[in-house]
């Protein structure tokens, strides 16, 4: 193999596929980047079995070929090169010779014969949306997946398409996050559970741009994200997702509107008084015009009031402040509306058209 | 005690004195900030015995008094407050009541009776220079102090004043860094060893401004840094500093001038091939117009050449790349000049007027 390309182009490609490099693994291939060059394109591939990424970079091909290189060393070398043309040439012993201006490197590689290529994903069922929208939807739901491998389904997110609506759901036993987005056209219905890790890595490499599209193809076992010159393939999580519809009551006894930033900042201050060893809830007293917040722990105490617009009954209710803050941090609205039933039922933060719904369970408090 | 001040002013003061708060200590006072209020000023004080800091903040005093508060909790609370006026009031039980807009906090404090105040430093001998200059001098020498407590003197820096020259020296057994600066006037001679930790913390709180002065007062045991509304007092290290003058030969057999950035970047790339377990030196071959750099380890190999302007003999010499990089990173000159004698003698990076001298020992290489 003998290729050349600009350092910035190569570095960009390496950064993309590196998201699928296993940091620790007994199998050397999982820590490698494969460079595969045909007569027409230079492809970088990495695959840690859970998630596989390939991307095509621009460059000149003098000789087609293939080599697997240690991802960390290769990436470190390219990063430290001057912003200039990089040449990579391999010999029969799979030594890679990397040159840039007056720097020359020799690093050992392997043939890549036993490299794990990305699984073939049939392109029957798909949806298309902007990269920005997907990135936002992930950011606004990913915080409430579970990290407990014992409840595998909870470590992923439900992606459900009905007509022209995409619904994304995550939950961890204490809360549920739901985002709905309207797609530009209708697609065939789908319902899959995508691993949280895949979504986390994906959102690091897709763009913040409403004009750049991404396509999601699904089969029974896999999901393929295709965008720009890049393909990301991930296994799906198998099993049934939790039935959440029966939990999403529209009934309420107390409803109030509050400035999001004031509410978030106040809860953030209150969280200073929570110790790992002594998890006190933050207690809220909601009356006609104000919410009174109070926390009292061995560290000290805080109380504060915020003006609200309320309908319905007064209520005293306790929450784990982290759960409230996680949801408030990802909502972009200036004012939010919260619906409650009683001190033991979940509260809902939702907007008028239900494009987001955050359900949070309260913590029981002494009466 | 009953005071009020702007959040930003209080936060700024807390950030300054926090540099002298002990992160882990069995003595609660070392983890506290003392607020001491006379009729005329509000003072914040922290002291971890090695280093003590006090700073005066602006505010209104309704009632003089004193309280010691846990530094972390106090700092966290103030940081999370809105940008508004903060009121602090203490009661007879040393509970502190902190208010800001509609937030109210109660946290426990102590009387501060047994607080370690800053030692009194006699103001006989002093020097004065700009905060920026002191900050630069620290940055350009602090990297070569030793972290080995067994050689206590090496964990500090020599500050030596002769007439109107301040010389700052650090060394760790492999290298020596020397910076000389000309002061605006002549001062009484002094020669003290300041703990590296003090200098590190100090350089975080002094300004990047050539117009802001700082004064250094020294006694046999202490150094006092006085600037803006702040005093930093530190113990000095006791003992004789190493005699370095006999090591600073002006003789050389090889002298060359090189572009600093090219040289640094090249060594940085070479350092990728060094493993903790297998410390290979970087080998340089210096001939008339070029320096050829080479490293060859179990990870791979690199070689590169850089144009130089040379006088004197050709030379082959090996270095620990870290020591070269540390010095090159803090030199601001575009081109630097390096002086060498032979493969076993130290090399010198120095400028024409010796305002900086970096001595680095080579590593022996197979002939």
Interface residues (C-beta under 8 A of the other chain):
Chain A: X73 X76 X77 X80 X81 X82 X102 X103 X104 X105 X106 X107 X108 X265 X266 X268 X269 X272 X299 X300 X301 X302 X303 X304 X305 X306
Chain B: X73 X76 X77 X80 X81 X82 X102 X103 X104 X105 X106 X107 X108 X265 X266 X268 X269 X272 X299 X300 X301 X302 X303 X304 X305 X306
